[in-house]
Amino acid sequence: MKALFLILFSISTLSACSKKTEPMQDTSNNSTPPVTGTVPITSTTADTLSYLALGDSYTIGQSVTPAESFPYQLTAKLPGFKVTGPTIIAATGWITSQLIAAIKNSTINDKTYDFVTLLIGVNDQYGGYSQDNYRAKFVDVLTTAIKFAKGNNKHVFVLSIPDYGVTPFAHGNDAVIGPEIDQFNAINLEESNKAGVNYIDITPISKQAAFDGTLLAVDGLHPSAKMYDLWVQKLIPEIGKQFSK
Protein backbone atom coordinates (compact mmCIF):
# COMPACT_ATOMS: atom_id res chain seq x y z
CA MET A 1 0.00 0.00 0.00
CA LYS A 2 1.41 3.34 -0.98
CA ALA A 3 1.51 5.98 1.73
CA LEU A 4 3.39 9.26 1.88
CA PHE A 5 3.64 12.15 4.36
CA LEU A 6 2.51 15.72 3.48
CA ILE A 7 5.31 18.24 4.13
CA LEU A 8 3.99 21.61 5.29
CA PHE A 9 7.16 23.58 5.80
CA SER A 10 10.46 23.83 3.90
CA ILE A 11 13.46 22.54 5.74
CA SER A 12 16.02 23.93 3.34
CA THR A 13 16.93 26.78 5.68
CA LEU A 14 17.71 24.62 8.69
CA SER A 15 21.34 24.79 9.78
CA ALA A 16 23.82 22.46 11.44
CA CYS A 17 22.40 19.34 9.83
CA SER A 18 22.41 17.56 6.49
CA LYS A 19 19.65 15.40 5.06
CA LYS A 20 19.90 12.24 3.02
CA THR A 21 16.32 12.06 1.79
CA GLU A 22 13.18 14.11 1.54
CA PRO A 23 10.82 13.68 4.53
CA MET A 24 7.94 11.26 4.14
CA GLN A 25 4.91 12.74 2.43
CA ASP A 26 1.26 11.83 2.16
CA THR A 27 -0.63 13.05 -0.89
CA SER A 28 -3.83 11.18 -0.13
CA ASN A 29 -7.07 13.07 0.32
CA ASN A 30 -7.38 13.24 4.06
CA SER A 31 -9.91 15.37 5.90
CA THR A 32 -7.56 15.92 8.83
CA PRO A 33 -6.30 19.53 8.74
CA PRO A 34 -2.54 19.74 8.15
CA VAL A 35 -2.07 22.03 11.15
CA THR A 36 -4.44 22.17 14.08
CA GLY A 37 -5.50 25.40 15.68
CA THR A 38 -5.36 26.16 19.34
CA VAL A 39 -8.32 25.82 21.66
CA PRO A 40 -8.97 28.68 24.09
CA ILE A 41 -8.08 27.76 27.66
CA THR A 42 -10.74 28.22 30.30
CA SER A 43 -10.13 28.66 33.99
CA THR A 44 -9.66 25.32 35.70
CA THR A 45 -11.15 23.79 38.80
CA ALA A 46 -9.75 20.97 40.88
CA ASP A 47 -11.31 18.46 38.49
CA THR A 48 -10.57 20.32 35.24
CA LEU A 49 -7.24 20.13 33.45
CA SER A 50 -5.84 22.05 30.50
CA TYR A 51 -3.76 20.07 28.01
CA LEU A 52 -1.15 20.94 25.39
CA ALA A 53 -0.05 18.34 22.80
CA LEU A 54 3.18 18.93 20.86
CA GLY A 55 4.36 16.79 17.97
CA ASP A 56 3.96 15.75 14.36
CA SER A 57 1.60 13.49 12.38
CA TYR A 58 1.34 11.05 15.28
CA THR A 59 -0.12 13.85 17.40
CA ILE A 60 -2.59 15.29 14.90
CA GLY A 61 -3.65 11.77 13.92
CA GLN A 62 -2.85 11.67 10.21
CA SER A 63 -5.36 9.51 8.31
CA VAL A 64 -7.83 9.19 11.20
CA THR A 65 -10.49 11.63 12.33
CA PRO A 66 -9.48 14.23 14.93
CA ALA A 67 -11.64 12.48 17.53
CA GLU A 68 -9.65 9.28 16.95
CA SER A 69 -6.24 10.89 17.51
CA PHE A 70 -4.57 10.15 20.81
CA PRO A 71 -4.89 13.69 22.28
CA TYR A 72 -8.65 13.73 21.73
CA GLN A 73 -9.09 10.15 22.92
CA LEU A 74 -7.10 11.06 26.02
CA THR A 75 -9.29 14.06 26.81
CA ALA A 76 -12.39 11.90 26.42
CA LYS A 77 -11.15 8.92 28.45
CA LEU A 78 -9.13 10.39 31.33
CA PRO A 79 -11.21 9.29 34.33
CA GLY A 80 -12.09 11.65 37.12
CA PHE A 81 -11.22 14.83 35.23
CA LYS A 82 -12.64 17.11 32.62
CA VAL A 83 -9.93 18.06 30.15
CA THR A 84 -10.25 21.29 28.20
CA GLY A 85 -8.95 21.38 24.67
CA PRO A 86 -6.68 19.80 23.73
CA THR A 87 -4.54 22.60 22.40
CA ILE A 88 -2.40 21.09 19.66
CA ILE A 89 0.72 22.31 17.90
CA ALA A 90 1.63 19.59 15.42
CA ALA A 91 1.75 18.88 11.70
CA THR A 92 2.49 15.96 9.46
CA GLY A 93 6.14 15.85 8.41
CA TRP A 94 7.54 18.16 11.06
CA ILE A 95 11.06 17.60 12.26
CA THR A 96 11.96 18.84 15.73
CA SER A 97 13.27 22.18 14.45
CA GLN A 98 9.96 22.89 12.75
CA LEU A 99 8.03 22.17 15.93
CA ILE A 100 10.29 24.60 17.81
CA ALA A 101 9.73 27.28 15.16
CA ALA A 102 5.96 26.73 15.18
CA ILE A 103 5.82 27.12 18.95
CA LYS A 104 7.75 30.39 18.75
CA ASN A 105 5.38 31.68 16.09
CA SER A 106 2.23 30.54 17.90
CA THR A 107 -0.15 32.51 20.09
CA ILE A 108 0.32 30.35 23.20
CA ASN A 109 3.69 31.52 24.48
CA ASP A 110 2.10 33.49 27.32
CA LYS A 111 -0.03 30.53 28.40
CA THR A 112 0.54 27.55 30.70
CA TYR A 113 -1.16 24.17 30.92
CA ASP A 114 -1.79 21.54 33.56
CA PHE A 115 -0.04 18.89 31.49
CA VAL A 116 1.82 18.53 28.21
CA THR A 117 2.53 15.60 25.89
CA LEU A 118 5.50 15.58 23.51
CA LEU A 119 6.14 13.13 20.66
CA ILE A 120 8.70 14.20 18.04
CA GLY A 121 11.58 12.74 16.08
CA VAL A 122 10.41 10.28 13.44
CA ASN A 123 11.01 12.76 10.63
CA ASP A 124 14.44 13.62 12.00
CA GLN A 125 15.31 9.93 11.65
CA TYR A 126 13.66 9.55 8.26
CA GLY A 127 15.25 12.70 6.86
CA GLY A 128 18.74 11.57 7.79
CA TYR A 129 19.42 14.23 10.39
CA SER A 130 22.21 13.54 12.82
CA GLN A 131 21.49 12.16 16.24
CA ASP A 132 23.52 14.97 17.80
CA ASN A 133 21.27 17.50 16.06
CA TYR A 134 18.18 15.66 17.29
CA ARG A 135 19.47 15.58 20.84
CA ALA A 136 20.07 19.33 20.91
CA LYS A 137 16.69 20.14 19.38
CA PHE A 138 14.86 17.65 21.59
CA VAL A 139 16.37 19.18 24.74
CA ASP A 140 15.26 22.60 23.47
CA VAL A 141 11.64 21.60 22.90
CA LEU A 142 11.52 19.54 26.09
CA THR A 143 12.65 22.55 28.11
CA THR A 144 9.88 24.55 26.46
CA ALA A 145 7.34 21.84 27.27
CA ILE A 146 8.28 22.02 30.95
CA LYS A 147 7.79 25.79 30.91
CA PHE A 148 4.33 25.30 29.41
CA ALA A 149 3.58 22.85 32.22
CA LYS A 150 4.05 25.65 34.75
CA GLY A 151 7.62 24.52 35.35
CA ASN A 152 6.47 21.16 36.72
CA ASN A 153 8.52 18.47 35.01
CA LYS A 154 6.25 15.76 36.41
CA HIS A 155 3.40 17.17 34.34
CA VAL A 156 5.23 16.56 31.05
CA PHE A 157 4.72 13.21 29.29
CA VAL A 158 7.12 12.24 26.51
CA LEU A 159 6.02 9.47 24.17
CA SER A 160 8.63 7.37 22.38
CA ILE A 161 8.84 7.35 18.58
CA PRO A 162 6.81 4.56 16.93
CA ASP A 163 8.62 2.04 14.73
CA TYR A 164 7.21 2.59 11.25
CA GLY A 165 9.64 -0.02 9.92
CA VAL A 166 7.02 -2.71 10.43
CA THR A 167 4.46 -0.91 8.24
CA PRO A 168 3.87 -1.51 4.51
CA PHE A 169 5.39 1.93 3.87
CA ALA A 170 8.81 0.63 4.92
CA HIS A 171 8.85 -2.08 2.22
CA GLY A 172 10.52 -4.61 4.50
CA ASN A 173 13.34 -2.33 5.66
CA ASP A 174 12.70 -2.76 9.37
CA ALA A 175 16.17 -4.25 9.84
CA VAL A 176 17.51 -0.76 9.12
CA ILE A 177 14.66 1.45 10.33
CA GLY A 178 13.97 -0.31 13.62
CA PRO A 179 17.51 0.04 15.03
CA GLU A 180 17.67 3.69 13.97
CA ILE A 181 14.35 4.41 15.69
CA ASP A 182 15.74 2.68 18.78
CA GLN A 183 18.79 4.96 18.68
CA PHE A 184 16.65 8.10 18.48
CA ASN A 185 14.47 6.77 21.29
CA ALA A 186 17.57 6.13 23.39
CA ILE A 187 18.28 9.85 23.06
CA ASN A 188 14.82 11.08 24.02
CA LEU A 189 14.69 8.58 26.89
CA GLU A 190 18.05 9.71 28.26
CA GLU A 191 17.16 13.39 28.02
CA SER A 192 13.70 12.78 29.50
CA ASN A 193 15.28 11.02 32.47
CA LYS A 194 17.73 13.90 32.93
CA ALA A 195 14.85 16.37 32.93
CA GLY A 196 12.79 14.24 35.32
CA VAL A 197 9.73 14.07 33.06
CA ASN A 198 7.48 11.06 32.50
CA TYR A 199 8.41 8.73 29.63
CA ILE A 200 5.79 6.55 27.94
CA ASP A 201 7.28 3.79 25.77
CA ILE A 202 4.70 3.13 23.06
CA THR A 203 7.20 1.70 20.56
CA PRO A 204 6.44 -1.94 21.46
CA ILE A 205 2.78 -1.25 20.72
CA SER A 206 3.68 0.14 17.30
CA LYS A 207 5.68 -3.00 16.50
CA GLN A 208 2.51 -5.08 16.91
CA ALA A 209 1.36 -3.66 13.56
CA ALA A 210 3.73 -6.16 11.93
CA PHE A 211 1.12 -8.87 12.53
CA ASP A 212 -2.04 -6.86 13.25
CA GLY A 213 -3.13 -4.67 10.37
CA THR A 214 -6.02 -3.24 12.37
CA LEU A 215 -3.48 -1.15 14.27
CA LEU A 216 -2.77 0.88 11.12
CA ALA A 217 -4.82 3.56 9.41
CA VAL A 218 -5.93 3.18 5.81
CA ASP A 219 -2.68 4.74 4.56
CA GLY A 220 -0.71 1.73 5.80
CA LEU A 221 1.69 3.92 7.73
CA HIS A 222 0.08 5.85 10.56
CA PRO A 223 -1.66 4.40 13.62
CA SER A 224 -5.35 3.60 13.58
CA ALA A 225 -7.77 4.69 16.28
CA LYS A 226 -7.24 1.26 17.83
CA MET A 227 -3.50 1.79 18.24
CA TYR A 228 -4.00 5.29 19.59
CA ASP A 229 -6.35 3.85 22.19
CA LEU A 230 -3.56 1.52 23.33
CA TRP A 231 -1.29 4.54 23.74
CA VAL A 232 -3.96 6.31 25.76
CA GLN A 233 -4.33 3.31 28.06
CA LYS A 234 -0.64 3.65 28.90
CA LEU A 235 -0.91 7.40 29.40
CA ILE A 236 -3.97 7.39 31.66
CA PRO A 237 -2.42 5.76 34.76
CA GLU A 238 0.71 7.89 34.50
CA ILE A 239 -1.29 11.11 34.28
CA GLY A 240 -3.58 9.89 37.03
CA LYS A 241 -0.62 9.44 39.37
CA GLN A 242 0.30 13.09 39.01
CA PHE A 243 -3.18 14.50 39.55
CA SER A 244 -4.69 12.02 42.02
CA LYS A 245 -6.03 13.59 45.18
C-alpha positions as CSV (number, residue, x, y, z in Angstrom):
1,M,0.0,0.0,0.0
2,K,1.4,3.3,-1.0
3,A,1.5,6.0,1.7
4,L,3.4,9.3,1.9
5,F,3.6,12.1,4.4
6,L,2.5,15.7,3.5
7,I,5.3,18.2,4.1
8,L,4.0,21.6,5.3
9,F,7.2,23.6,5.8
10,S,10.5,23.8,3.9
11,I,13.5,22.5,5.7
12,S,16.0,23.9,3.3
13,T,16.9,26.8,5.7
14,L,17.7,24.6,8.7
15,S,21.3,24.8,9.8
16,A,23.8,22.5,11.4
17,C,22.4,19.3,9.8
18,S,22.4,17.6,6.5
19,K,19.6,15.4,5.1
20,K,19.9,12.2,3.0
21,T,16.3,12.1,1.8
22,E,13.2,14.1,1.5
23,P,10.8,13.7,4.5
24,M,7.9,11.3,4.1
25,Q,4.9,12.7,2.4
26,D,1.3,11.8,2.2
27,T,-0.6,13.0,-0.9
28,S,-3.8,11.2,-0.1
29,N,-7.1,13.1,0.3
30,N,-7.4,13.2,4.1
31,S,-9.9,15.4,5.9
32,T,-7.6,15.9,8.8
33,P,-6.3,19.5,8.7
34,P,-2.5,19.7,8.1
35,V,-2.1,22.0,11.2
36,T,-4.4,22.2,14.1
37,G,-5.5,25.4,15.7
38,T,-5.4,26.2,19.3
39,V,-8.3,25.8,21.7
40,P,-9.0,28.7,24.1
41,I,-8.1,27.8,27.7
42,T,-10.7,28.2,30.3
43,S,-10.1,28.7,34.0
44,T,-9.7,25.3,35.7
45,T,-11.2,23.8,38.8
46,A,-9.8,21.0,40.9
47,D,-11.3,18.5,38.5
48,T,-10.6,20.3,35.2
49,L,-7.2,20.1,33.4
50,S,-5.8,22.1,30.5
51,Y,-3.8,20.1,28.0
52,L,-1.2,20.9,25.4
53,A,0.0,18.3,22.8
54,L,3.2,18.9,20.9
55,G,4.4,16.8,18.0
56,D,4.0,15.8,14.4
57,S,1.6,13.5,12.4
58,Y,1.3,11.1,15.3
59,T,-0.1,13.8,17.4
60,I,-2.6,15.3,14.9
61,G,-3.6,11.8,13.9
62,Q,-2.9,11.7,10.2
63,S,-5.4,9.5,8.3
64,V,-7.8,9.2,11.2
65,T,-10.5,11.6,12.3
66,P,-9.5,14.2,14.9
67,A,-11.6,12.5,17.5
68,E,-9.7,9.3,16.9
69,S,-6.2,10.9,17.5
70,F,-4.6,10.2,20.8
71,P,-4.9,13.7,22.3
72,Y,-8.7,13.7,21.7
73,Q,-9.1,10.2,22.9
74,L,-7.1,11.1,26.0
75,T,-9.3,14.1,26.8
76,A,-12.4,11.9,26.4
77,K,-11.2,8.9,28.4
78,L,-9.1,10.4,31.3
79,P,-11.2,9.3,34.3
80,G,-12.1,11.7,37.1
81,F,-11.2,14.8,35.2
82,K,-12.6,17.1,32.6
83,V,-9.9,18.1,30.1
84,T,-10.2,21.3,28.2
85,G,-8.9,21.4,24.7
86,P,-6.7,19.8,23.7
87,T,-4.5,22.6,22.4
88,I,-2.4,21.1,19.7
89,I,0.7,22.3,17.9
90,A,1.6,19.6,15.4
91,A,1.7,18.9,11.7
92,T,2.5,16.0,9.5
93,G,6.1,15.9,8.4
94,W,7.5,18.2,11.1
95,I,11.1,17.6,12.3
96,T,12.0,18.8,15.7
97,S,13.3,22.2,14.4
98,Q,10.0,22.9,12.7
99,L,8.0,22.2,15.9
100,I,10.3,24.6,17.8
101,A,9.7,27.3,15.2
102,A,6.0,26.7,15.2
103,I,5.8,27.1,19.0
104,K,7.8,30.4,18.8
105,N,5.4,31.7,16.1
106,S,2.2,30.5,17.9
107,T,-0.1,32.5,20.1
108,I,0.3,30.4,23.2
109,N,3.7,31.5,24.5
110,D,2.1,33.5,27.3
111,K,0.0,30.5,28.4
112,T,0.5,27.6,30.7
113,Y,-1.2,24.2,30.9
114,D,-1.8,21.5,33.6
115,F,0.0,18.9,31.5
116,V,1.8,18.5,28.2
117,T,2.5,15.6,25.9
118,L,5.5,15.6,23.5
119,L,6.1,13.1,20.7
120,I,8.7,14.2,18.0
121,G,11.6,12.7,16.1
122,V,10.4,10.3,13.4
123,N,11.0,12.8,10.6
124,D,14.4,13.6,12.0
125,Q,15.3,9.9,11.6
126,Y,13.7,9.5,8.3
127,G,15.2,12.7,6.9
128,G,18.7,11.6,7.8
129,Y,19.4,14.2,10.4
130,S,22.2,13.5,12.8
131,Q,21.5,12.2,16.2
132,D,23.5,15.0,17.8
133,N,21.3,17.5,16.1
134,Y,18.2,15.7,17.3
135,R,19.5,15.6,20.8
136,A,20.1,19.3,20.9
137,K,16.7,20.1,19.4
138,F,14.9,17.6,21.6
139,V,16.4,19.2,24.7
140,D,15.3,22.6,23.5
141,V,11.6,21.6,22.9
142,L,11.5,19.5,26.1
143,T,12.7,22.6,28.1
144,T,9.9,24.6,26.5
145,A,7.3,21.8,27.3
146,I,8.3,22.0,30.9
147,K,7.8,25.8,30.9
148,F,4.3,25.3,29.4
149,A,3.6,22.8,32.2
150,K,4.0,25.6,34.8
151,G,7.6,24.5,35.4
152,N,6.5,21.2,36.7
153,N,8.5,18.5,35.0
154,K,6.2,15.8,36.4
155,H,3.4,17.2,34.3
156,V,5.2,16.6,31.0
157,F,4.7,13.2,29.3
158,V,7.1,12.2,26.5
159,L,6.0,9.5,24.2
160,S,8.6,7.4,22.4
161,I,8.8,7.3,18.6
162,P,6.8,4.6,16.9
163,D,8.6,2.0,14.7
164,Y,7.2,2.6,11.3
165,G,9.6,0.0,9.9
166,V,7.0,-2.7,10.4
167,T,4.5,-0.9,8.2
168,P,3.9,-1.5,4.5
169,F,5.4,1.9,3.9
170,A,8.8,0.6,4.9
171,H,8.8,-2.1,2.2
172,G,10.5,-4.6,4.5
173,N,13.3,-2.3,5.7
174,D,12.7,-2.8,9.4
175,A,16.2,-4.2,9.8
176,V,17.5,-0.8,9.1
177,I,14.7,1.5,10.3
178,G,14.0,-0.3,13.6
179,P,17.5,0.0,15.0
180,E,17.7,3.7,14.0
181,I,14.4,4.4,15.7
182,D,15.7,2.7,18.8
183,Q,18.8,5.0,18.7
184,F,16.7,8.1,18.5
185,N,14.5,6.8,21.3
186,A,17.6,6.1,23.4
187,I,18.3,9.9,23.1
188,N,14.8,11.1,24.0
189,L,14.7,8.6,26.9
190,E,18.1,9.7,28.3
191,E,17.2,13.4,28.0
192,S,13.7,12.8,29.5
193,N,15.3,11.0,32.5
194,K,17.7,13.9,32.9
195,A,14.8,16.4,32.9
196,G,12.8,14.2,35.3
197,V,9.7,14.1,33.1
198,N,7.5,11.1,32.5
199,Y,8.4,8.7,29.6
200,I,5.8,6.5,27.9
201,D,7.3,3.8,25.8
202,I,4.7,3.1,23.1
203,T,7.2,1.7,20.6
204,P,6.4,-1.9,21.5
205,I,2.8,-1.3,20.7
206,S,3.7,0.1,17.3
207,K,5.7,-3.0,16.5
208,Q,2.5,-5.1,16.9
209,A,1.4,-3.7,13.6
210,A,3.7,-6.2,11.9
211,F,1.1,-8.9,12.5
212,D,-2.0,-6.9,13.2
213,G,-3.1,-4.7,10.4
214,T,-6.0,-3.2,12.4
215,L,-3.5,-1.1,14.3
216,L,-2.8,0.9,11.1
217,A,-4.8,3.6,9.4
218,V,-5.9,3.2,5.8
219,D,-2.7,4.7,4.6
220,G,-0.7,1.7,5.8
221,L,1.7,3.9,7.7
222,H,0.1,5.9,10.6
223,P,-1.7,4.4,13.6
224,S,-5.4,3.6,13.6
225,A,-7.8,4.7,16.3
226,K,-7.2,1.3,17.8
227,M,-3.5,1.8,18.2
228,Y,-4.0,5.3,19.6
229,D,-6.3,3.8,22.2
230,L,-3.6,1.5,23.3
231,W,-1.3,4.5,23.7
232,V,-4.0,6.3,25.8
233,Q,-4.3,3.3,28.1
234,K,-0.6,3.7,28.9
235,L,-0.9,7.4,29.4
236,I,-4.0,7.4,31.7
237,P,-2.4,5.8,34.8
238,E,0.7,7.9,34.5
239,I,-1.3,11.1,34.3
240,G,-3.6,9.9,37.0
241,K,-0.6,9.4,39.4
242,Q,0.3,13.1,39.0
243,F,-3.2,14.5,39.6
244,S,-4.7,12.0,42.0
245,K,-6.0,13.6,45.2
